[in-house]
Amino acid sequence: MRPQQTIAPQLDDRDLFHYLDGDNIRPLFISGDALEVLKAFPDESIDCCMTSPPYWGQRQYAVTGIGLEADYRDYIANLTRLFLEVKRILKNTASLWLNLGDTYHNKQLLGIPWRVAFALTDQQDWILRNEVIWNKVKGGPDNARDKLGNVHEQIFHFVKNAKDYYYDVDAIRSNPKKVKVVNGAVVSATGVSGVRYRRQLELSTALTPSEKKNAFAALEKMLNDIREEKIADFRMIIRGQQRTTHSDAESVSGRARELTEKGYYFLRYHPDGSKPRDVWDILPEDTQKRDEHFAPYPEDLCKIPLLATCPKKGIVLDPFCGTGTTMWVALKLGRRSIGIDLSEEYLHIAERRCHVLL
C-alpha cells in the first residue's frame, strides 16, 4: 500500500497549522523556496533548527538556488536573510545548529562559515554557544601540491537568548567507567585512589596545619562519594602541588580564589558520564549512497543537537532538508519534524526513507 503523501508541493497554511497543532510523528515535507515557505510559519512555533545549506560554489544541485550566487557576499546575504526568518519562527527556548563548509576562490580560503556566523551575531543578535569541529577522519582526494588537505567543517550552535534555552545535557552524556575497589581501597573510574593526594598533603609546606586538616577531611568525603557512586571521578588541586586550571588570577577565576582561601579545590566528574566535547570524529556519509544526493550529511551529525536541544515532543526544522537526514534522525529519536527543499525529487526520497521507520 502506498504511504500517505506528506509532501505539500504548494504550501497550504491549513496543513501547516494542523501539523504544528497536532501530534503526528510523521515528518512534514514542503516543496518550495525556504525563505518564502518560512514566511507562512507563525512566530515562535519551532523548537529546534538543524540544517546544512548548500555550500557556496561547491556543487550543482538538482535545482538552482542558494549556493550558486556569482559572489560569495551575495551568498552570505541570502543566508542571513533566511536565518532572520528562522529566528522569528523559533521559540525563545530554541536552538539553531548550522553546518557549513568553506570554499577556495582564486587560491584563497574565504572563511565563509565564520563570515556567516559573525553576520548572524553582529547583525541579528544571535548568541553563539559553540563552534563544533566536524573531523571527517578521512577526506576526499586532494591533489593540490601547495596546501594541506581539508578534512573538517564547522557546526555552529546558536540560541536566541543567553538564558533559559532548552538544553538537556544528561541526554548526551557518555556512559561513565565504573568505580572499583582494589585491596579494600576505592578507586575512581580513571584510577584515582587518593594515595598520591594524601602524600602531597602530608609533605606540603604551603598549607597551614588547619588547612591540611580540612583538606584531609574533604578528600575522605570525596572518596566516600566515589564509593557511593555519587560522582564517577575527581581531581584534587592542592596549593603548591598542581597548577590551577584556567587562571591564577582570583579576579577571573573562582577556583583560584578557592585555592588561595582554602589551600585546595576539587574538580568533580558527573556520575552519569562526561558531556561531548567540541570536536566530533564522524565519517562522512557512505559514498555508495550518493547516487541520490551529492551531499547528504551523516546521521551522527544530528544526534547530539537533537537530543540536547529539542524536547521529546518538540518540532525540528530543516529548511534545506535534501534527502531528509535531519528528519530521519528526528523520527528515530521520537521528535516531530518539518523539512523544506526546492527539489521535489529529493523530498520524495526523504519521504520514502522516513516511511521505513513508520
C-alpha positions as CSV (number, residue, x, y, z in Angstrom):
1,M,0.0,0.0,0.0
2,R,1.4,3.4,-1.0
3,P,2.3,5.5,2.1
4,Q,0.2,8.6,2.8
5,Q,1.6,11.6,0.9
6,T,3.3,14.1,3.3
7,I,4.8,16.5,0.7
8,A,2.9,19.7,0.1
9,P,4.1,20.9,-3.4
10,Q,2.4,24.2,-2.7
11,L,2.1,25.0,1.0
12,D,-1.4,25.1,2.3
13,D,-1.4,27.1,5.5
14,R,-4.2,24.9,6.9
15,D,-1.9,21.8,6.5
16,L,1.0,23.6,8.2
17,F,-1.1,24.8,11.2
18,H,-2.7,21.4,11.5
19,Y,0.7,19.8,11.7
20,L,2.0,22.4,14.2
21,D,-1.0,22.0,16.5
22,G,-1.1,18.2,16.2
23,D,0.9,15.3,17.5
24,N,1.7,13.4,14.3
25,I,5.2,12.0,14.4
26,R,5.4,11.6,10.6
27,P,7.6,14.3,9.2
28,L,6.0,17.0,7.1
29,F,7.9,17.8,3.8
30,I,7.3,21.0,2.0
31,S,8.4,21.8,-1.6
32,G,9.5,25.4,-2.3
33,D,11.9,28.2,-1.7
34,A,12.8,28.1,2.0
35,L,12.6,31.8,2.6
36,E,9.1,32.1,1.0
37,V,7.8,28.9,2.8
38,L,9.0,30.1,6.2
39,K,7.0,33.4,5.9
40,A,3.9,31.3,6.3
41,F,5.0,29.9,9.7
42,P,3.7,31.6,12.8
43,D,6.0,33.3,15.3
44,E,7.8,31.1,17.9
45,S,6.4,27.8,16.6
46,I,9.5,25.7,16.2
47,D,11.7,24.1,18.9
48,C,14.9,23.5,17.0
49,C,16.5,24.0,13.6
50,M,19.3,21.8,12.3
51,T,20.4,22.4,8.8
52,S,23.3,22.3,6.3
53,P,22.6,24.8,3.4
54,P,24.3,24.3,0.0
55,Y,27.9,25.5,0.2
56,W,28.8,28.4,-2.0
57,G,30.3,27.5,-5.4
58,Q,30.8,23.8,-4.4
59,R,28.1,21.8,-6.3
60,Q,25.4,22.0,-8.9
61,Y,22.4,20.6,-7.0
62,A,19.3,19.3,-8.6
63,V,17.8,22.8,-8.8
64,T,19.1,26.4,-8.7
65,G,19.1,28.3,-5.5
66,I,21.4,29.4,-2.6
67,G,25.0,28.4,-3.3
68,L,25.1,29.4,-6.9
69,E,25.5,33.2,-6.4
70,A,28.2,34.9,-8.5
71,D,29.7,36.5,-5.4
72,Y,30.2,34.9,-2.0
73,R,28.9,38.1,-0.4
74,D,25.6,37.6,-2.0
75,Y,25.5,34.1,-0.7
76,I,26.1,35.3,2.8
77,A,23.4,38.0,2.4
78,N,20.9,35.4,1.2
79,L,21.7,33.1,4.1
80,T,21.4,35.8,6.7
81,R,18.1,36.9,5.3
82,L,16.8,33.4,5.6
83,F,18.1,32.9,9.1
84,L,16.4,36.1,10.3
85,E,13.1,34.4,9.3
86,V,14.2,31.3,11.1
87,K,14.9,33.3,14.2
88,R,11.3,34.7,14.0
89,I,9.7,31.3,14.0
90,L,11.9,29.7,16.6
91,K,10.7,29.6,20.2
92,N,12.6,31.7,22.7
93,T,13.9,28.4,24.1
94,A,15.0,27.1,20.7
95,S,18.4,26.4,19.1
96,L,19.8,26.7,15.6
97,W,22.5,24.3,14.5
98,L,24.3,25.3,11.3
99,N,26.7,23.1,9.4
100,L,28.7,25.0,6.7
101,G,31.8,24.1,4.7
102,D,34.3,26.6,3.3
103,T,35.4,27.4,-0.2
104,Y,38.6,28.4,-2.0
105,H,38.4,31.2,-4.6
106,N,41.4,32.3,-6.6
107,K,43.6,30.1,-4.3
108,Q,42.2,31.9,-1.1
109,L,40.2,30.2,1.6
110,L,37.3,32.5,2.1
111,G,36.3,31.7,5.7
112,I,32.7,31.6,4.7
113,P,31.4,29.7,7.8
114,W,32.8,32.3,10.2
115,R,31.6,35.2,7.9
116,V,28.1,33.8,8.2
117,A,28.5,33.3,12.0
118,F,29.6,36.8,12.5
119,A,26.8,38.2,10.3
120,L,24.3,36.3,12.5
121,T,25.8,37.5,15.8
122,D,26.6,41.1,14.7
123,Q,23.6,41.9,12.6
124,Q,20.8,39.7,14.1
125,D,21.9,39.3,17.7
126,W,22.1,35.5,17.6
127,I,24.1,34.2,20.5
128,L,26.8,31.7,19.5
129,R,27.2,29.0,22.2
130,N,29.5,26.6,20.5
131,E,31.7,26.1,17.4
132,V,32.0,22.4,16.8
133,I,34.7,21.0,14.6
134,W,33.5,18.1,12.5
135,N,36.6,16.0,11.8
136,K,35.7,13.8,8.9
137,V,38.5,11.4,9.8
138,K,39.1,10.8,6.1
139,G,38.9,13.3,3.3
140,G,38.3,13.1,-0.4
141,P,41.1,13.1,-3.0
142,D,43.2,16.3,-2.8
143,N,45.8,16.7,-5.4
144,A,46.9,20.2,-4.5
145,R,50.7,20.5,-4.1
146,D,50.8,23.7,-2.2
147,K,48.4,23.3,0.8
148,L,47.2,20.8,3.4
149,G,44.3,18.6,2.9
150,N,40.9,19.8,4.2
151,V,39.1,17.3,6.5
152,H,37.0,19.4,8.8
153,E,33.9,21.6,8.7
154,Q,32.2,23.8,11.3
155,I,28.9,23.3,13.1
156,F,27.7,26.4,14.9
157,H,25.2,26.3,17.8
158,F,23.1,29.5,18.1
159,V,20.4,30.5,20.5
160,K,18.1,33.4,20.7
161,N,18.5,34.1,24.4
162,A,21.5,33.8,26.7
163,K,19.5,32.1,29.4
164,D,16.6,29.7,29.7
165,Y,17.0,28.0,26.3
166,Y,16.3,24.2,26.3
167,Y,19.4,22.1,26.8
168,D,19.3,18.5,28.1
169,V,22.9,17.8,28.8
170,D,22.1,14.5,30.5
171,A,20.7,13.1,27.3
172,I,24.1,13.3,25.6
173,R,26.4,12.1,28.3
174,S,28.7,9.2,27.5
175,N,28.4,6.1,29.7
176,P,31.0,6.5,32.6
177,K,33.6,4.0,33.6
178,K,32.8,2.2,36.8
179,V,34.3,2.7,40.2
180,K,36.4,-0.2,41.5
181,V,37.5,-1.4,44.9
182,V,41.2,-2.7,44.9
183,N,42.6,-4.3,48.1
184,G,39.9,-2.6,50.1
185,A,40.6,0.9,48.7
186,V,38.1,2.7,46.5
187,V,39.5,3.6,43.0
188,S,37.8,6.1,40.7
189,A,36.9,5.5,37.1
190,T,40.4,6.6,36.0
191,G,42.4,5.1,38.8
192,V,42.3,7.8,41.4
193,S,42.7,6.2,44.9
194,G,43.7,9.3,46.9
195,V,47.1,7.8,47.9
196,R,49.0,10.4,45.9
197,Y,46.9,13.3,47.2
198,R,47.3,12.1,50.8
199,R,51.1,12.0,50.4
200,Q,51.1,15.5,48.9
201,L,49.1,16.9,51.8
202,E,51.4,15.2,54.3
203,L,54.5,16.7,52.8
204,S,53.0,20.1,51.9
205,T,54.8,23.2,53.3
206,A,52.3,25.5,51.5
207,L,49.3,24.6,53.7
208,T,48.9,25.5,57.4
209,P,48.1,22.7,59.8
210,S,44.5,23.8,59.9
211,E,44.3,23.8,56.1
212,K,45.8,20.3,56.0
213,K,43.3,19.0,58.4
214,N,40.4,20.4,56.4
215,A,41.9,19.1,53.2
216,F,42.3,15.6,54.5
217,A,38.6,15.6,55.7
218,A,37.5,16.9,52.3
219,L,39.5,14.2,50.5
220,E,38.0,11.4,52.6
221,K,34.5,12.8,51.8
222,M,35.3,12.9,48.1
223,L,36.5,9.2,48.2
224,N,33.3,8.3,50.1
225,D,31.2,10.0,47.3
226,I,33.2,7.8,44.8
227,R,32.4,4.7,46.9
228,E,28.7,5.6,46.9
229,E,28.8,6.4,43.2
230,K,27.6,10.0,43.8
231,I,30.4,11.0,41.4
232,A,32.4,9.0,38.9
233,D,35.8,10.7,39.2
234,F,37.6,13.7,40.6
235,R,40.8,15.6,40.6
236,M,42.3,17.5,43.6
237,I,44.2,20.7,43.1
238,I,46.5,21.5,46.1
239,R,48.2,24.8,46.6
240,G,51.9,24.4,45.7
241,Q,51.4,21.0,44.1
242,Q,49.2,21.2,41.0
243,R,48.7,24.1,38.6
244,T,45.4,25.9,38.9
245,T,43.1,25.4,36.0
246,H,42.1,28.3,33.7
247,S,43.8,31.2,35.6
248,D,45.8,32.1,38.6
249,A,44.0,35.4,38.9
250,E,41.4,35.5,41.6
251,S,39.6,38.3,39.8
252,V,38.7,36.0,36.9
253,S,38.8,32.5,38.5
254,G,36.6,31.3,41.4
255,R,38.9,28.2,41.6
256,A,42.0,30.4,42.0
257,R,40.2,32.2,44.8
258,E,39.2,29.0,46.5
259,L,42.8,27.8,46.3
260,T,44.0,30.9,48.0
261,E,41.4,30.8,50.7
262,K,41.3,27.0,51.5
263,G,44.5,25.7,50.0
264,Y,42.7,23.2,47.7
265,Y,39.7,22.6,45.5
266,F,38.2,19.7,43.6
267,L,37.2,19.1,40.0
268,R,34.2,16.7,40.1
269,Y,33.1,14.5,37.2
270,H,29.5,13.8,36.7
271,P,28.3,10.3,37.8
272,D,26.4,9.8,34.5
273,G,29.4,10.4,32.4
274,S,31.0,13.3,30.6
275,K,29.3,15.6,28.1
276,P,30.6,15.6,24.5
277,R,33.5,17.9,23.5
278,D,33.5,20.3,20.6
279,V,35.5,18.1,18.2
280,W,33.4,15.3,16.6
281,D,35.1,12.4,14.8
282,I,32.4,11.3,12.3
283,L,32.9,9.6,9.0
284,P,31.2,11.3,6.0
285,E,28.1,9.7,4.6
286,D,28.8,6.4,2.8
287,T,29.7,7.5,-0.7
288,Q,27.8,4.5,-2.1
289,K,24.6,6.3,-1.0
290,R,25.3,9.4,-3.1
291,D,23.6,8.2,-6.3
292,E,20.5,10.0,-5.0
293,H,22.1,13.1,-3.4
294,F,25.5,14.6,-3.8
295,A,26.0,15.9,-0.2
296,P,24.0,14.1,2.5
297,Y,25.5,14.7,5.9
298,P,25.8,11.7,8.3
299,E,23.1,10.8,10.7
300,D,25.6,11.0,13.7
301,L,25.9,14.7,13.0
302,C,22.3,15.3,14.0
303,K,22.0,13.1,17.1
304,I,23.7,15.3,19.7
305,P,22.0,18.5,18.6
306,L,18.5,17.0,18.5
307,L,18.9,15.1,21.8
308,A,20.3,18.1,23.6
309,T,18.2,20.9,22.3
310,C,14.9,19.6,21.1
311,P,12.3,18.4,23.7
312,K,10.8,15.0,23.2
313,K,7.5,16.4,21.9
314,G,9.2,19.3,20.0
315,I,9.4,20.0,16.3
316,V,12.7,20.1,14.4
317,L,13.0,22.2,11.2
318,D,15.4,21.8,8.3
319,P,14.9,24.4,5.6
320,F,17.5,22.7,3.3
321,C,16.5,19.1,4.1
322,G,17.7,17.4,0.9
323,T,17.1,13.7,1.2
324,G,15.9,14.1,4.8
325,T,18.7,13.0,7.1
326,T,17.6,15.5,9.8
327,M,14.0,14.2,9.5
328,W,15.2,10.6,9.6
329,V,17.1,11.1,12.8
330,A,14.4,13.2,14.4
331,L,11.9,10.4,13.7
332,K,14.2,7.8,15.2
333,L,14.5,9.9,18.3
334,G,10.8,10.4,18.6
335,R,10.8,14.1,17.6
336,R,8.4,15.7,15.0
337,S,10.0,17.5,12.1
338,I,9.4,19.7,9.1
339,G,11.7,19.6,6.0
340,I,11.8,22.1,3.2
341,D,13.6,21.8,-0.1
342,L,13.4,23.2,-3.6
343,S,13.7,19.7,-5.1
344,E,10.6,17.6,-5.1
345,E,12.8,14.7,-6.3
346,Y,14.8,14.9,-3.1
347,L,11.7,15.2,-1.0
348,H,10.2,12.0,-2.4
349,I,13.5,10.3,-1.5
350,A,13.3,11.7,2.0
351,E,9.7,10.7,2.4
352,R,10.5,7.1,1.3
353,R,13.4,6.9,3.8
354,C,11.3,8.0,6.7
355,H,8.4,5.8,5.8
356,V,10.6,2.8,6.5
357,L,10.6,3.7,10.2
358,L,6.8,4.1,10.5
